[in-house]
Amino acid sequence: MWLIYFIHPLQYNVYARDISKKRRISSKIKGNSGEPLGFPPYGYTMNPNGSKSWVVDEEAAAVVRRIFNMTLDGMGTHQIADILASEKVLTPTSYWISKGIHRGGKKTAPEPYHWRASVVLKMLGKQEYCGDIINFKTYSKSYKNKKRFENDKENWVIFKDVHEPIIARSVWELVQEKRGRKAKRKKVDGERNMFSGLLVCADCGSNLGFHFNQKNPDIQYFNCMGYNRGSRKICTSTHYIRVDFLEKVVLGEIRRLTKLAAQYEPQFAELVMGHSIKEAEHERQLKQKTLAELQARDRELDNLFEHIYEDNVTGKISDDRFAKLSIKYEAEQKEVSAKITALQNELDSDRSKAVTSDMFMASVRKYTRARKLTPRMLNELIEKIEVHQAEKIDGKTVQKLTIYYNCIGNIEIPDLDKLPENNVSLHTRQGVDVHYAA
């Protein structure tokens, strides 16, 4: 004889909620211990020895490295996606299907080579490629709702250098810096200019926009976007600068820098290390001061909680007043705690001065024999370039540029015998020659 049991919906909800709670607790314990939660990203696979660790999948990792290299070469996400599609490189989903790797979702991919720019962009932002584990990037609001939501970054738990990196951390950080810049403007034919996004106005701080002469497209130039805003104009000068003039000046400065590195190595190291140490130490002191103030306020809020609780128990303040103050203090403490966590993470992740300097010096030495400026050279070496308005000095039109290098900012190259001079001048129009002023 069969016995049939009926479970009341309320009993089922209690049971489901209990199971969900146990799973969340288990997931929290695993996530906080450094065990990766979820599937490894494209480029990695689960360790075949049965452990929860990730190992590099060389076939997919080669595509990841290529995407980062193309980005440093100045290509946009749409360009990269088009190239991969034209070469019939399998998309991540199609790749997993071809390898028999189950990742959820559909088991077939209707367009196996259709790379999307959004997929490329997401890959460029994955810190996991540096060898890190990042847990709790998403969360669910309820056991009844299976949808995952993006978690605030202060709630992430990060474990560094857990598995073998696919991308060097210095390269990943450089790419994040470039991605953070304003989207580059395009010419009519879709070609990008390598200086777009690097140039800022020395007077108003606006980006410089890229243009070309309608009658002669070979004449390409930049000018201040703060000057071109019509009635909302925030700059008083155009800060016009020709691209050919810009290329000669910047290449000349990089050549001076590489010569300094090659022929005056001690002076170069001292110059770079000095700037790096001063800047990093100043930033560290500011962060430490802010952190100490936040921690003091956090302790003060703990004391306030304790006082109002005691006052409520003894009848000095009403329950209604206690509830309002509790909500106020709790909201502030949550905000303070988030700022403390963010600052502590920044201080923990700060590079040593020597590592930062070595990274920049290695990049400079790569271009000792460079004869032509390339997008990759600009991306690896230069953070931004301030463009000053051209002015008349002793009857000559002179324009100044201030170059800020990655990691170390603006440095003044010493006047040494073996270093080449950077005397650039350009005939821009009839009767006008523009000269570079360092």
N, C-alpha and C positions, 0 to 999 in steps of 0.2 A: 504494500500500500504506500502510495506517495503522499508525502506531507508538503503542503505548499504554504510558504511563509510570505506574508505581505508586509513590506516596510513602509511605514508612514512617511510622507514627504518631509515632515519636520525631523524625523529620525535620520533620514538620508542626508539632509542638509548638515546636521550636527556631525555625522560621520565624515562627510566630504570636507567640512571645515577643519575637522581634527586632522585628517590625512594631509590636507594642504598646509596646516600649521607645522606639522612634523617635517614635511618636505622643505619648507622655508627655513626652518631651524637647521636642518641638515645641510642645505645649500649655503647658509650663512657660515656655518662652521668650516665647510670645505673651502669656500671663497676666501675667508679670512686666513686660512692656513697656506694659501698660495696655490692650491689645486685649481687648474683652469676649469672654468664653467662653460659648457657649451662646446661647439665644434671648433677645430683650428681653422684659421683663415686660409684662403687660397695662397699656396706657397708652402704650407705646412701640412703634415699628416700626423695621425696618431702614432705613437711609438709602437712598433710591431712586437715589442717584448711584453706588451700587456699593461705597462704602466700608463698613468694619465698624462705623461709628458708629450710634447710635440717634437717632431724631427723635421728637418728641411726636406721638402719634396723638390728635388733639383729641377725637374722638368718645368714645374709651375713657377719655381723661384726664379728661373731664368727670365720669365716673362715679367715678373715683378721688378727685377733689377732693371730690365730694359725700360719699363714705364718710368721709373725714377730717373734714369739717364736721359730719356727723351724730354722729361720735364726740365731738367737742368740745362738741356740744349735749347730751351726756349719754346718748346712746343706746348700747345694748349691741350686740354682734355679731349676736345672734339677731334683735333688732329690725330692724337694718339689712338683714339678709338677707331678712326677711319683707317689708319695704317694697319692696325691689328686685324680689322675686318677684311681689308683687301688682301692680306697675307694668309687669310683663313686660319687664324689662331683661335682655338676653341675658347669660348667664354668660360668663366669659372664654373658655372652650373653645368655646361655641356662637358667640361673636362671631368668633373666629378662623376657624371653619368657614364662617360666613356671608361672610367676606371672602376666602375661598380661601387662607388662610394656613396652611401646613403646620406643625404643632407636634408631630408624632408622636402615637402612641396611636390611639384610635378616630376614624374619620372622620365619625361621626354622634353626636349628643347626644340621648338619649331624652327628657331633660327640659331643654329649652333655657333655661328661666327659673328653674330650681330652684337658687337661691343657697344655699350652706351657710355657717354661721357660721364654720367653719374656713377657708373661702376668704377671707372678710372679714378674719379675724384675721391670716392670712398676708400679705395686702396691706398691712395697717396696720404690719407690721414691716419692710417692704421699704425699706431705706436708698437703694436705687437711685432712688426717687422724688425724692430731694434733688438728683439730678444726678450721683450717684457710680457708679463701676464697682467691683464686688466680685467678685474671682476666687477660685477654689479653695474655694468654700463646700461642695462635695462632692468625694468621691474614690472610686475603685474599688480593691478590695483585690488583685485579680488580673485578668489579661487573660482568664481563664477565667470570671470572675464579672462579669456585666454590671450587677449591682445597684450603685447609688450610695449612699454613706454620708455622713452629716453630718460635716463637718470641724470640728475645734476652731477657735474664733474666732481664736486666736493664729496659726493657719496661713492665715487669709484675707489676701489682698493687696487693699488699698483704694486707689482713685484718686478723689480728690474733684473735684467740679465739672467733670466731663468732658463731660456733655451738659446740655441745657436741663432744669431741674427742673420737676416737676409740682407738688410740694409744697414750700413754703418750709422750710428746715432748722429754723427756730425752731418751726414748727408740728409738724414730724415729731418733734422732740425732746420737745415738750410731750405729744404723744400717747403716746410711749414711756413717759414718766413716769407718765401716768395708767394705762396698761396694766399697769405694774409694781405698782400698788396691789392690795390684796386685793379679791377679787370683791365687788361691791356686793350687799347683801341686798335682797330684794324684799318688798313688802307682799303680802297674800293675793291681791289682784287683779292682781298682776304689775307694778304701777307702782313705779318706782324713786324713791328720795328723793335729791335732788341733793347732800346732805351725806354720804351713805354713802361710806366710804372716805377721807374728809377729816378725820374727827374722831379724836383720840387722847387717851388719859387722861394728864393732866399728872403723875400720881403713878407709875403702873406701866408706862405706854407702850403698853398694849393698845388695840386699836381699840374704838370705841364702836359698839354694835349698835343697829339701828333697831327700834322697837316702836310699837304704838298701843294705846290703851285699848279693851278688848273691848266695854265697854258704850257707849263714845262714841268711834268710830273717828276723829273729827275731832281728838282729842287725840293727837298724835304726839310721840314723844320718843326720845332716845338715852340709853343708859347703858353703863357700862364692862363689857366682856365678860370682863375679868379678875376682876370681882366676881361674875359669874354662873356660875362654874365649879364650884359645889358644893364638894366636899371639896378640889378642886385650886385653890380661890380664891387669887388672888395679889394682890388689891387689897382694901383695907379700907373703901372707900366706893363708892357707886353712881355718882357723878358724873352724876346725872340732869340732863338739860337738855331743855326743851321746844323743838320745832322752830319754833314761832311766835316764841318769844323769840330763838332763834338767828338767824332770818331778819332780825329787826329790828336786832340788834346788828351783824351782818356787813354788812348794807346801809348802816348808819350809818357804819361804819368805812371802807367803800369810798367813800362820799360825802365823807368828810373827806379821804381821799387824793386824790380827783379835784379837789376844791376847792383843795387845796394845789398840785396840778399846774397848775391853771388860773390861780390868782391869786398864787401865790408860786413862779413857775417856777424862778428861780435857786436858791432854798432846796430845792425838790423835787429838782432835778438833783443838787445837792451831797449831799443826803441819800442818794439812790439810788446815785450814783457812789461815795460813801464806803463804803457797805456792800459794794457789789459788788467794789471794789478790795481791801478788807481781806480779805474771804472768799476771793477768787480767789488773792490773793498768799499767804495762809496755806496754802491747798491746794497751790499750786505749789511752795512751799518744802518741804513734807512729801514731795511726790512726787519732787522733785529729790534730797532726802536719801536716800530709799529707793532711787532709781535708782543713785545713786553707790555705795551699799553693795552692791547686787546686781552692779554692774559690777566692783567690787573682788573680790568672791567669784568671779566668772566668770574673772577673770585668775588668781586664786589656784588655781583648779581646773586651768587650763591648765598652770601650773607643776607642780602635783602629778602630772598625767599625764606630763609630761616627766621628772620625777624617778623615778617608778616604772618608766618604760620603760628609763631608763638603768640603774637598779638591777637590773632583770630581765636586761638584756643582759650586765652584768658579773657576774651570778650572785649578787647580794646578796639578791634575793628569788626565790622559786620561781615557776614558771609558774602554778601553782595560785593562789598568793597574788596574783600579778599580775592574773590573770583576775578574781578576786573584787573587788580594789580598782578595777579598770577599770570593772566593772559598777556599783559603788557611785558612783564619781565621774561616770560618764556619766549615770546617772539623775538625780543632783543637778544636773549642768550643764544637762540638758534642762529641768528644772523652773525653774532660774534664768533660762535663756534665754527661756522662755515669759513669765516675770514681767517681764523687761526689755522684751520686745516690747510687752506689754500697757501698761506704764507709758509707754513712748515714744509709743505711739498716743494715750494719754490726753493727754499733754503737747502733742502735735501738734494734737489736735482741740480743745483748750481755746480758748474764745472770748476775744477781747480784751475788756477790762472795759467799754469804751465801747459795743461791740456789744451785750453782755448788758444793760447799763443802758438803751440806746436801745430794745431790744426790750420791756422791761418798761414804760418810760415811754409807748411807743406804745400798749400795751395799756390802760394806765390812762386815757389821753386818750380812748379809744374810748367810755368809759362815763361821761363828764362829765355827761350828762343822764339817766342811768339812774334810773328810778323803782321798778324791780322787780328782784329778784334772779333770775338765770337760771343754769341749769347751765353754760352756756358762759362766763358771767362768772366763775363760781367756778373753772372749769378753766383759764382763761387767767390769772387773777390769783393764785390761792391754792394753795399747796403742801399745807399742813395747818393744822389748828386744834387747839391744846391746850385741853382742857376741864378746869377746876379744880373741885374739890368746893365747893358753895355753903357759905358760913359766915355766922355771925351777927357783925355789926360794928355797934356802937352801937345795938343793938336792931333792925337791919335785916338781912334775908337778902340777901347779896351773892354774886354768882358772877362769877369772872374767866375771860376767854378770852384766849389768846395766839395771834395770827394770824401765820403764816409765809407770806410772799408768794413767788411764783416768782422765781427768780434772785437775790433779795436777802435772803431770810429775814425775821426779825422786825425791824421798825423802829418807833421811837417817834416818832409824829407830833408836831411842836412845837405849843405852845399859842399860836396866832396869832389876832388879832382877828377876821378874816373867816371863820375856819373854824367850821362848825357843831359844837355839842357833841353828844355821843352819850349822852344820859341816857335809857337804856331801862329800863323797869320793866314787869313783867307780873304780873297777879293769877293765880296758878296754882291755888289752892284756897282754901277759906274761911279767912280770917285770915292768909294767906301771900302776900306780894308779893316777887318776886325782882327785884333791881336789878343792872345790869351794872357791873362794875368793870374798867376798862381795864388 
